[in-house]
Amino acid sequence: MHLPTDAPIPDTPAQRKADRARLVRALNASLAFVLVLAAVFAAQSGFDIRPFTVQPGSAEGLLGILTAPLLHGSIEHLAANATSLLLLGTLAGAVYPKATLRALPLAWVGSGLGAWLLGEAGSHHLGASGLTHGLMFLVMTLGLLRRDRSSIAAAMIAFLLYGGMLLTVLPREAGVSWQAHLGGAVAGVAAAFLFRRSDPLPPRKRYSWEDEEDAELVPLNDELEPPSPRQVPVLWNRPDPRDVQSGVVLRFPPREPPAAE
């Protein structure tokens, strides 16, 4: 349905160009990170990766909080995380460039801490799946907090693509680090609350029927607005006691009791 309006339309050529440039930057950054993961995976065969994984409860495993997201156990593991990072990273970076940039360190550290604190002793956790969960929960939470059209659309797209991540933060499958997923998800939600105002709200189009409703409300508000006390007419004044004549008390005879039969 088309509604004619004289309000300026925010979708100008300059705005479209800026949106396209932001999308391209987010795609390039996500693709560059995926290529880094592929390069690290190709080099993993040349060294022992266990010291660089998260080892729950051990001091040696703290190093893995910084390095484990770069490592993967198989080509299938890498492909799954690379696809998620490419799609969710592009989506989050295009809609929330500043918030995403600030949330990534929290999701990175949060996923490692989740695995280190909640994982079983003697296990090794690696992979960027905690980072993908952080991006997913960041986009979903920002959609609920901001509630503008682009935020809601981004949250719906993220849920359509990776809504199953809402369940993978719980233990479901052996060999899957749900602890890292949970840590990344918690970090993504926290980052959404912290950085929800980092990116400005998009300009909102105003329709003509909104102006008409506002115009109709103006006289109604004036009519319902009570006048000041000085403008209220005086309907009655207390008379001066000196001008009041003294009254007369009328006495009524007492009622006689009815005669007994």
FENHURA-V203419 format. One record per residue. N is the residue number from 0. RES is the residue in three letters. PSI is psi as a letter, one per 40 degrees, with the letter a starting at -180 (NA if undefined). D_FIRST is the distance of its C-alpha to the first C-alpha in Angstrom with 2 decimals. Layout:
# FENHURA-V203419
n = <N N>
res = <RES RES>
psi = <PSI PSI>
d_first = <D_FIRST D_FIRST>
This chain:
# FENHURA-V203419
n = <0 1 2 3 4 5 6 7 8 9 10 11 12 13 14 15 16 17 18 19 20 21 22 23 24 25 26 27 28 29 30 31 32 33 34 35 36 37 38 39 40 41 42 43 44 45 46 47 48 49 50 51 52 53 54 55 56 57 58 59 60 61 62 63 64 65 66 67 68 69 70 71 72 73 74 75 76 77 78 79 80 81 82 83 84 85 86 87 88 89 90 91 92 93 94 95 96 97 98 99 100 101 102 103 104 105 106 107 108 109 110 111 112 113 114 115 116 117 118 119 120 121 122 123 124 125 126 127 128 129 130 131 132 133 134 135 136 137 138 139 140 141 142 143 144 145 146 147 148 149 150 151 152 153 154 155 156 157 158 159 160 161 162 163 164 165 166 167 168 169 170 171 172 173 174 175 176 177 178 179 180 181 182 183 184 185 186 187 188 189 190 191 192 193 194 195 196 197 198 199 200 201 202 203 204 205 206 207 208 209 210 211 212 213 214 215 216 217 218 219 220 221 222 223 224 225 226 227 228 229 230 231 232 233 234 235 236 237 238 239 240 241 242 243 244 245 246 247 248 249 250 251 252 253 254 255 256 257 258 259 260>
res = <MET HIS LEU PRO THR ASP ALA PRO ILE PRO ASP THR PRO ALA GLN ARG LYS ALA ASP ARG ALA ARG LEU VAL ARG ALA LEU ASN ALA SER LEU ALA PHE VAL LEU VAL LEU ALA ALA VAL PHE ALA ALA GLN SER GLY PHE ASP ILE ARG PRO PHE THR VAL GLN PRO GLY SER ALA GLU GLY LEU LEU GLY ILE LEU THR ALA PRO LEU LEU HIS GLY SER ILE GLU HIS LEU ALA ALA ASN ALA THR SER LEU LEU LEU LEU GLY THR LEU ALA GLY ALA VAL TYR PRO LYS ALA THR LEU ARG ALA LEU PRO LEU ALA TRP VAL GLY SER GLY LEU GLY ALA TRP LEU LEU GLY GLU ALA GLY SER HIS HIS LEU GLY ALA SER GLY LEU THR HIS GLY LEU MET PHE LEU VAL MET THR LEU GLY LEU LEU ARG ARG ASP ARG SER SER ILE ALA ALA ALA MET ILE ALA PHE LEU LEU TYR GLY GLY MET LEU LEU THR VAL LEU PRO ARG GLU ALA GLY VAL SER TRP GLN ALA HIS LEU GLY GLY ALA VAL ALA GLY VAL ALA ALA ALA PHE LEU PHE ARG ARG SER ASP PRO LEU PRO PRO ARG LYS ARG TYR SER TRP GLU ASP GLU GLU ASP ALA GLU LEU VAL PRO LEU ASN ASP GLU LEU GLU PRO PRO SER PRO ARG GLN VAL PRO VAL LEU TRP ASN ARG PRO ASP PRO ARG ASP VAL GLN SER GLY VAL VAL LEU ARG PHE PRO PRO ARG GLU PRO PRO ALA ALA GLU>
psi = <h h h i i e i h h e g i d d d d d d d d d d d d d d d d d d d d d d d d d d d d d d e d e e i h e d e e i h h h e i d d e d d d d d d d e e i i d i d d d d d d d d d d d d d d d d d d d d d g d d d d d d d d d d d d d d d d d d d d d e i i h e i h h i i e d d d d d d d d d d d d d d d d d d f i d d d d d d d d d d d d d f d e e d d e e i h d h i e h g d d d d d d d d d d d d d d d d d f e e d h i i i i h h h i d d d d d d d d d d d d d d d d e h i i i d d e h i h d h i h i h d d e h i h i h h h h h i i h i i i i i NA>
d_first = <0.00 3.79 6.49 9.87 12.66 16.26 16.72 18.14 16.13 18.46 17.77 20.55 22.94 25.56 23.45 22.57 26.28 27.35 25.14 26.54 30.03 29.73 28.67 31.59 34.02 33.08 33.46 36.78 38.14 37.35 38.85 41.92 42.54 42.29 44.84 47.11 46.98 47.88 50.76 52.11 51.95 53.88 56.52 56.89 59.57 61.89 62.24 62.25 58.83 60.01 61.01 57.48 55.73 55.05 58.07 57.40 59.89 62.01 62.51 62.45 59.00 57.49 57.37 54.93 52.29 51.96 52.71 51.58 47.88 49.18 51.16 50.21 52.31 51.13 48.96 46.58 46.41 45.67 43.02 41.10 41.17 40.47 37.26 36.08 37.08 35.39 31.98 32.09 33.85 31.30 28.39 30.18 31.56 28.31 26.45 29.60 32.27 34.57 34.30 34.90 37.91 39.41 38.67 40.32 43.89 43.30 41.97 44.87 47.53 45.91 45.94 49.59 50.60 48.99 51.06 54.19 54.08 52.94 54.24 57.43 60.62 61.69 58.26 56.55 52.84 51.07 47.70 44.41 42.58 42.90 41.10 38.19 37.96 37.99 34.97 33.09 33.83 33.14 29.55 28.99 30.59 28.82 25.45 26.71 28.24 25.72 22.42 20.20 17.49 19.98 22.73 20.92 19.81 23.45 24.89 22.92 24.05 27.58 27.70 26.49 29.21 32.01 31.40 34.93 36.35 35.85 38.77 40.97 42.00 44.32 47.39 46.41 48.11 51.56 51.82 48.39 48.55 46.27 48.02 46.61 43.14 43.46 44.81 41.99 39.36 41.01 41.22 37.51 36.58 39.12 37.84 34.27 35.63 37.89 35.57 32.13 32.21 33.65 30.38 28.24 24.77 22.06 20.55 17.59 14.78 14.84 12.04 13.27 12.98 15.40 17.80 17.74 18.65 21.37 22.68 23.03 24.87 27.45 29.50 29.22 30.73 33.39 34.32 34.71 36.58 40.31 42.61 45.43 48.77 50.38 47.86 48.52 51.15 54.36 54.93 58.28 61.00 63.75 66.97 69.89 72.57 75.23 73.74 73.64 76.72 78.59 77.72 80.14 80.40 80.92 83.12 82.73 85.75 85.61 84.78 87.81 87.67 87.79 91.23 92.23 93.06>
